[in-house]
Amino acid sequence: MRYIYFAIFFTITIPSSAQKSTPDWDAYLMEVNKKPVSIIVDLGLASSAPQKTRPFVVIIRTKLLDPDANGMPGKIESKRLDQMENLLDEQMSSKTGAVYAGRYTQRGLREFYFYTLDTTDYFFAIKTALAGFTDYQWLCQAKEDKSWTNYFTVLYPPPLEYEKIQNRRLVDLLRDKGDGLKEVRRIDHFAYFKTKSKREDFLRSSGMESFIIAEIPDSAEKTAWPYKIHFYKDDVPDYTFIERVLIPLWERAKQFQGHYDGWETYLVK
Protein backbone atom coordinates (compact mmCIF):
# COMPACT_ATOMS: atom_id res chain seq x y z
CA MET A 1 0.00 0.00 0.00
CA ARG A 2 1.41 3.37 -1.00
CA TYR A 3 0.61 6.59 0.83
CA ILE A 4 0.83 10.00 -0.82
CA TYR A 5 0.26 13.19 1.16
CA PHE A 6 -2.68 15.02 -0.32
CA ALA A 7 -3.68 18.45 1.01
CA ILE A 8 -7.17 19.77 0.37
CA PHE A 9 -8.20 23.37 0.87
CA PHE A 10 -10.71 25.57 -0.88
CA THR A 11 -11.94 29.13 -0.90
CA ILE A 12 -15.26 30.59 -1.96
CA THR A 13 -15.26 32.53 -5.22
CA ILE A 14 -15.80 36.26 -4.68
CA PRO A 15 -17.57 37.99 -7.57
CA SER A 16 -15.62 40.86 -9.14
CA SER A 17 -16.18 43.45 -11.83
CA ALA A 18 -13.90 41.73 -14.36
CA GLN A 19 -15.58 40.77 -17.64
CA LYS A 20 -13.62 37.58 -18.33
CA SER A 21 -14.32 34.24 -16.74
CA THR A 22 -13.35 30.61 -17.13
CA PRO A 23 -16.28 28.21 -17.57
CA ASP A 24 -16.81 26.14 -14.44
CA TRP A 25 -19.96 24.07 -14.79
CA ASP A 26 -21.47 22.01 -12.01
CA ALA A 27 -24.83 20.60 -10.94
CA TYR A 28 -26.67 20.30 -7.66
CA LEU A 29 -30.06 19.29 -6.28
CA MET A 30 -32.21 21.19 -3.82
CA GLU A 31 -35.63 20.70 -2.31
CA VAL A 32 -38.18 23.49 -2.58
CA ASN A 33 -41.64 22.98 -1.08
CA LYS A 34 -40.80 19.27 -0.70
CA LYS A 35 -40.13 18.95 -4.42
CA PRO A 36 -36.67 18.37 -5.97
CA VAL A 37 -35.08 21.09 -8.04
CA SER A 38 -32.20 20.31 -10.39
CA ILE A 39 -29.81 23.15 -11.26
CA ILE A 40 -26.84 23.26 -13.61
CA VAL A 41 -24.84 26.49 -13.47
CA ASP A 42 -21.63 28.03 -14.74
CA LEU A 43 -20.00 28.91 -11.42
CA GLY A 44 -17.18 30.62 -13.32
CA LEU A 45 -19.45 33.51 -14.29
CA ALA A 46 -19.51 34.66 -10.67
CA SER A 47 -15.98 36.03 -11.10
CA SER A 48 -17.16 38.47 -13.79
CA ALA A 49 -20.78 39.09 -12.79
CA PRO A 50 -22.55 41.34 -13.21
CA GLN A 51 -21.20 42.03 -16.70
CA LYS A 52 -21.93 45.57 -17.84
CA THR A 53 -21.86 44.40 -21.46
CA ARG A 54 -24.69 41.94 -20.83
CA PRO A 55 -27.37 43.70 -18.75
CA PHE A 56 -30.34 41.67 -20.05
CA VAL A 57 -31.43 38.18 -19.03
CA VAL A 58 -33.27 35.98 -21.52
CA ILE A 59 -35.26 33.13 -20.01
CA ILE A 60 -36.64 30.27 -22.12
CA ARG A 61 -39.12 27.94 -20.46
CA THR A 62 -40.25 24.62 -21.89
CA LYS A 63 -42.70 22.06 -20.59
CA LEU A 64 -41.38 18.50 -20.28
CA LEU A 65 -43.21 15.89 -22.34
CA ASP A 66 -42.98 12.99 -19.90
CA PRO A 67 -41.81 14.04 -16.43
CA ASP A 68 -41.51 11.47 -13.67
CA ALA A 69 -43.26 11.66 -10.30
CA ASN A 70 -40.68 14.22 -9.14
CA GLY A 71 -41.18 16.44 -12.18
CA MET A 72 -37.86 15.43 -13.76
CA PRO A 73 -37.17 14.11 -17.28
CA GLY A 74 -36.30 10.46 -17.90
CA LYS A 75 -33.12 9.29 -19.64
CA ILE A 76 -34.56 9.37 -23.16
CA GLU A 77 -36.08 12.84 -22.82
CA SER A 78 -32.94 14.12 -21.08
CA LYS A 79 -30.92 13.40 -24.22
CA ARG A 80 -33.37 15.38 -26.33
CA LEU A 81 -33.34 18.25 -23.88
CA ASP A 82 -29.54 18.25 -24.02
CA GLN A 83 -29.79 18.68 -27.79
CA MET A 84 -32.21 21.55 -27.26
CA GLU A 85 -29.83 23.15 -24.78
CA ASN A 86 -26.87 22.90 -27.16
CA LEU A 87 -28.82 24.46 -30.02
CA LEU A 88 -30.09 27.30 -27.82
CA ASP A 89 -26.55 28.01 -26.65
CA GLU A 90 -25.25 27.94 -30.22
CA GLN A 91 -27.95 30.24 -31.62
CA MET A 92 -28.00 32.68 -28.71
CA SER A 93 -24.23 32.95 -28.75
CA SER A 94 -23.89 33.46 -32.51
CA LYS A 95 -26.89 35.76 -33.04
CA THR A 96 -26.92 37.84 -29.84
CA GLY A 97 -23.48 37.36 -28.25
CA ALA A 98 -25.20 35.92 -25.17
CA VAL A 99 -23.51 33.83 -22.50
CA TYR A 100 -25.31 30.78 -21.19
CA ALA A 101 -25.58 30.92 -17.39
CA GLY A 102 -27.41 27.70 -16.60
CA ARG A 103 -30.70 25.87 -16.34
CA TYR A 104 -33.32 25.14 -13.70
CA THR A 105 -35.67 22.13 -13.67
CA GLN A 106 -38.64 21.52 -11.41
CA ARG A 107 -42.31 20.43 -11.49
CA GLY A 108 -42.15 19.34 -15.14
CA LEU A 109 -40.62 22.59 -16.39
CA ARG A 110 -37.12 23.51 -17.54
CA GLU A 111 -35.79 27.07 -17.81
CA PHE A 112 -32.65 28.18 -19.65
CA TYR A 113 -30.94 31.44 -18.66
CA PHE A 114 -28.83 33.63 -20.96
CA TYR A 115 -27.29 37.08 -20.47
CA THR A 116 -26.97 39.39 -23.47
CA LEU A 117 -26.17 42.94 -24.57
CA ASP A 118 -29.63 43.74 -25.93
CA THR A 119 -32.91 42.12 -26.89
CA THR A 120 -32.80 42.72 -30.66
CA ASP A 121 -32.49 39.21 -32.09
CA TYR A 122 -33.13 36.92 -29.16
CA PHE A 123 -36.59 35.71 -30.29
CA PHE A 124 -35.32 34.82 -33.78
CA ALA A 125 -32.39 32.95 -32.24
CA ILE A 126 -34.68 30.94 -29.96
CA LYS A 127 -37.17 30.20 -32.74
CA THR A 128 -34.35 28.93 -34.95
CA ALA A 129 -32.93 26.71 -32.20
CA LEU A 130 -36.32 25.19 -31.36
CA ALA A 131 -37.52 24.69 -34.94
CA GLY A 132 -36.97 20.94 -34.65
CA PHE A 133 -38.81 20.62 -31.34
CA THR A 134 -42.38 21.21 -32.49
CA ASP A 135 -43.81 18.85 -29.86
CA TYR A 136 -42.52 21.07 -27.05
CA GLN A 137 -44.46 24.00 -25.66
CA TRP A 138 -42.21 26.93 -24.86
CA LEU A 139 -42.26 30.61 -24.03
CA CYS A 140 -39.55 33.18 -23.47
CA GLN A 141 -38.98 36.60 -22.00
CA ALA A 142 -36.19 39.16 -21.94
CA LYS A 143 -35.81 41.71 -19.19
CA GLU A 144 -33.24 44.05 -17.75
CA ASP A 145 -31.15 42.47 -15.02
CA LYS A 146 -28.12 44.71 -14.55
CA SER A 147 -27.23 43.16 -11.21
CA TRP A 148 -27.63 39.58 -12.54
CA THR A 149 -30.19 38.86 -9.85
CA ASN A 150 -31.51 35.81 -11.69
CA TYR A 151 -28.03 34.31 -11.84
CA PHE A 152 -27.28 34.81 -8.16
CA THR A 153 -30.73 33.99 -6.72
CA VAL A 154 -32.03 31.32 -9.10
CA LEU A 155 -28.94 29.50 -10.39
CA TYR A 156 -25.97 30.13 -8.13
CA PRO A 157 -25.86 27.72 -5.18
CA PRO A 158 -26.56 29.02 -1.69
CA PRO A 159 -23.62 28.69 0.75
CA LEU A 160 -24.51 25.21 2.00
CA GLU A 161 -24.92 23.79 -1.50
CA TYR A 162 -21.70 25.50 -2.60
CA GLU A 163 -19.91 23.83 0.29
CA LYS A 164 -21.23 20.44 -0.77
CA ILE A 165 -20.11 21.02 -4.37
CA GLN A 166 -16.57 21.95 -3.33
CA ASN A 167 -16.23 18.97 -1.01
CA ARG A 168 -17.63 16.58 -3.59
CA ARG A 169 -15.11 17.88 -6.13
CA LEU A 170 -12.29 17.20 -3.70
CA VAL A 171 -13.46 13.66 -3.01
CA ASP A 172 -13.70 13.24 -6.81
CA LEU A 173 -10.10 14.40 -7.07
CA LEU A 174 -8.93 11.76 -4.58
CA ARG A 175 -10.81 9.10 -6.55
CA ASP A 176 -9.44 10.33 -9.89
CA LYS A 177 -5.92 10.06 -8.52
CA GLY A 178 -6.48 6.39 -7.78
CA ASP A 179 -7.72 6.41 -4.19
CA GLY A 180 -10.27 3.67 -3.56
CA LEU A 181 -11.95 5.82 -0.87
CA LYS A 182 -12.14 2.78 1.43
CA GLU A 183 -9.12 3.08 3.72
CA VAL A 184 -9.29 4.81 7.09
CA ARG A 185 -6.65 7.53 7.44
CA ARG A 186 -5.99 10.71 9.43
CA ILE A 187 -8.01 13.68 8.21
CA ASP A 188 -7.09 17.14 9.49
CA HIS A 189 -9.61 19.96 9.75
CA PHE A 190 -9.23 23.71 10.17
CA ALA A 191 -11.63 26.35 11.46
CA TYR A 192 -11.41 30.03 12.44
CA PHE A 193 -13.50 32.11 14.85
CA LYS A 194 -14.15 35.74 15.65
CA THR A 195 -13.42 35.38 19.37
CA LYS A 196 -11.68 32.95 21.72
CA SER A 197 -14.92 32.36 23.59
CA LYS A 198 -16.73 31.29 20.41
CA ARG A 199 -13.87 28.95 19.60
CA GLU A 200 -14.24 27.43 23.06
CA ASP A 201 -17.99 27.08 22.56
CA PHE A 202 -17.31 25.27 19.30
CA LEU A 203 -14.90 22.88 21.04
CA ARG A 204 -17.45 22.10 23.76
CA SER A 205 -20.29 21.49 21.31
CA SER A 206 -21.78 18.04 20.77
CA GLY A 207 -19.80 15.90 18.35
CA MET A 208 -16.42 17.55 18.90
CA GLU A 209 -15.46 15.08 21.64
CA SER A 210 -14.43 12.56 18.97
CA PHE A 211 -11.76 14.88 17.50
CA ILE A 212 -8.19 15.38 18.70
CA ILE A 213 -6.84 18.93 18.95
CA ALA A 214 -3.61 19.38 16.99
CA GLU A 215 -3.17 23.14 17.36
CA ILE A 216 -5.02 25.97 19.06
CA PRO A 217 -2.88 29.14 18.91
CA ASP A 218 -3.26 31.72 21.65
CA SER A 219 -2.37 34.64 19.40
CA ALA A 220 -4.86 36.15 16.98
CA GLU A 221 -4.32 36.40 13.24
CA LYS A 222 -5.14 39.59 11.32
CA THR A 223 -8.28 38.30 9.62
CA ALA A 224 -12.05 38.48 10.02
CA TRP A 225 -11.79 35.17 11.92
CA PRO A 226 -8.57 35.58 13.94
CA TYR A 227 -8.75 32.52 16.23
CA LYS A 228 -7.65 29.28 14.61
CA ILE A 229 -8.17 25.66 15.57
CA HIS A 230 -6.57 22.64 13.90
CA PHE A 231 -8.11 19.28 14.81
CA TYR A 232 -8.20 15.77 13.34
CA LYS A 233 -9.78 12.33 13.41
CA ASP A 234 -9.31 9.05 11.55
CA ASP A 235 -11.98 8.53 8.91
CA VAL A 236 -12.67 7.48 5.30
CA PRO A 237 -12.97 10.45 2.90
CA ASP A 238 -15.71 8.92 0.76
CA TYR A 239 -18.90 10.58 -0.47
CA THR A 240 -20.81 9.84 2.74
CA PHE A 241 -18.01 11.70 4.59
CA ILE A 242 -19.39 14.97 3.19
CA GLU A 243 -22.76 14.62 4.92
CA ARG A 244 -21.50 12.67 7.94
CA VAL A 245 -18.64 14.95 8.94
CA LEU A 246 -17.95 17.97 6.75
CA ILE A 247 -21.37 19.59 6.56
CA PRO A 248 -22.00 19.23 10.34
CA LEU A 249 -18.59 20.87 10.97
CA TRP A 250 -19.38 23.67 8.53
CA GLU A 251 -22.77 24.28 10.18
CA ARG A 252 -21.32 24.06 13.70
CA ALA A 253 -18.58 26.57 12.93
CA LYS A 254 -21.14 28.96 11.47
CA GLN A 255 -23.31 28.54 14.56
CA PHE A 256 -20.45 29.88 16.68
CA GLN A 257 -19.61 32.80 14.38
CA GLY A 258 -16.80 30.85 12.80
CA HIS A 259 -15.62 29.68 9.42
CA TYR A 260 -14.79 26.07 8.56
CA ASP A 261 -11.73 26.40 6.33
CA GLY A 262 -11.24 22.95 4.85
CA TRP A 263 -9.56 19.61 5.36
CA GLU A 264 -6.47 17.70 4.35
CA THR A 265 -5.43 14.08 4.17
CA TYR A 266 -3.17 11.76 2.19
CA LEU A 267 -3.85 9.69 -0.88
CA VAL A 268 -4.07 5.92 -0.39
CA LYS A 269 -3.38 3.70 -3.41
N, C-alpha and C positions, 0 to 999 in steps of 0.2 A: 504493500500500500504506500502510495507516494503522497506527501503532504506539501501543498504550495500555499504560502501565505497570500491571502486575498483580502484586501481592505475594501470596504464598501461605505461610501458616504454619498450624500446627495444634498442639493440645495434647491429651493423652490425658485422657479423662473420669475423674475421681476419684469413686468412689462416696461418698455421704454418707448421713446419717440422715434427710434430708428425705423426706416422703411423696409429694410431687408430682413429676411428671416430664412431659416433653414427648415424645410418641412419635417415635422415630427409627429406622425400620426399615431394615435392610439385609440382604444375603445374601452368603454366601461359600462356597467349596468347599475341602474338605480331603481328604487321603488318609489313611486309617487301615487298616493291614494290607493295603496295596496296593489298597484299594477306595475309591472316591470317597464322600464324605459331603457332603450338601448341607444347609446350615443357614440359616434365616431367623430373625432375632432383633430384638427391640426394644432397641436399644442405649441408648435414653433411660431405660430402667428402672434402669440402673446408678447414676444420680444419686440414686435414692431407695431402692435396695436395700441391705440387706433391709428390707422394710416390716413393721413390727410388727403392722399390722392384717391382714396376709395371711401367716400363718406356715405354711400348708399348700400343698404342690404337688400338683396333679392332673395325671396323665399319661395320655393316651389314645393307645393304639397301634393302628394298623390295618395290615393286610397288603395290599399293592398287588395289583391283579388281573392286570396285564400288565407287569411290570417289564422293562426292557431288560437287556442283558448286564452293565451296571454297577449293576443294582439300582435304577434310577431310572424314574419314570413317563414315558410318552410324552406328546405334546401333548394328545391327546384325554382321557386319564385325568387329566392335570394340571388340566384345566378342572373336572372333576368333584371332584377333591380340593380345589380352591379353593372350590367351593361347600360342601363338607363343613366346611372350615376356617371359613368365614364363619358358618355355622349354629352351629358349636360356640362360636365367640366370642360370638355373639348370645345363645345360651341360657345359657352359663356366666356371662356378664356380668349378664344380667337376673335369673337365678334364684339366683346365689350371690355376686354382686358381685366375681367374679374378674377379674383382669387377664390378658390373653394375653401370654405372654413370648416364644413362638417355636415353631419346629418343627425337626425333625431327621429327615433321610431317608437311609437306607442299607440295602443288602442286601435290597431289596424291602419294607422296612418304613418307615412314617412315624409319628413321635410328636409329639403336640401337648402343650405345657406351659402350665399355668395356675397362678396363685397366688391363694389365696382365704382368707377369714377362718376358715371351718370346713368340715366335710365333710358337712353335713346334707343338702343337696339336689343334690349334684354328679352322682350317678348318674342321677337323674331328668332333669337338664338334658342330660346326654350322650345318654341314650336318646331323648329328644325330638328332639335335633338329628340323630341318625343314623337316625331312623325311615324315611327315604326311601332309605337305603343298605343295603338288606337283602342285597345280594350281597357286601358287605364283612364280613370277619371283624374283630372288634375286641375289645379288653379295656382296662380302665382300673384305675388305682390312685390312692389319695390317701394321702399320708404327711406327717408333720411335717417341715418344712424351714425352720426359723427363720432360718438363715443364708443361705438361697437358694443352697445349694450346687449344685443342679441348674442354676440359671440361669448361675452363674459358671463351672462346669466342663463343662457339656454344650453350652450355647448361646452364651455370650459368647465372642467370638474371642480366641485367645491373642495375645500381643503382636505377633508377626510378621503374622498375618492382620489384626489391627486396623490395623497400619501400611499394609498393602496397601489396605484399605478407604478409609482417609483419603486416600491418594494418588490412588486411582482417582476419588474424589469431586472432588478438585481438578482433575484432568484433565477430568472431566465438566464442571466449571464453566467452564473455558477454552473447551471445545467449545460449551457452551450460550450463551456470550457471543459466539459467531461465529468463534472461532479454528478454522482448518482443520486444526490440529495437523500441519502439513507443513513449516513454515518453521523453519530453524535460527535460533536466537537465544541470547543470553547467559542462562544459568541460574545463579543464585547459590545456594550451599548454606551451611548453618550447623551447627556441631557444638560440643559442650562436653565438657570432660574433667575428671576429678578432680585430675589432676596435670599439670605441664608435661611431664614425661617421657613420660606416656602420650599426650599430644598429639603429641609428637615421633615416638613410635612409630607413631601413626596416619598422620602425614605421610610416613613412610618406607615404609609398607606398599605392597604391590603394587597397582597400579591408580591410585594417587594422583599418579603422575608426569604424568598427562594434565591435571590441574587446575592452575589459576593461583591463587596465594594473594592474596587481596584485603586481608585484615586478620588479624593474629595478635597481640592485645594482650599486653603483658608483665604487666600488673597483673591480679590475680584479682578476680572478681566474688563477691559474697556469696551463693552458691548451692551446691547439692550438687555441681554441675559448674562450678567457677569459671573454667576456662581455655577461652576461646573461640577458634574459628577460623572465618573467613569465606573461602570459596574459590568458584571458578566455572569454568565451561567452556561452550562453545557446544554446543547440542544441540537436539533436537526433543522437546518435552514431550508425546509421544503415549503410548498405552497400553503400548507395549513399553518405554518409558522407565522405567516403574515397576520392571520386573524387571531391565532392563539396568543401571540406574544407582542408583536410589533404594534398593532393597532391599540391594544390596551395600554401599552407604554406611552404611545403618542397621546391618547386621550387623558391618561393620568397626569402626564407632564403639563398638558394644557390646563387641566383642572387646578393645578397649583401655580398658575401663571408662569409656566415654563415652556421650554421648547425641546422636544426630542430631536436629536441632531443626527441620528443614524447609527449604523452598526457595522462591525467588521468581523471577519472570520478568515479561515484558510480553506483553500480548495482541497478536496479529498478525491483522489483518482484511484 
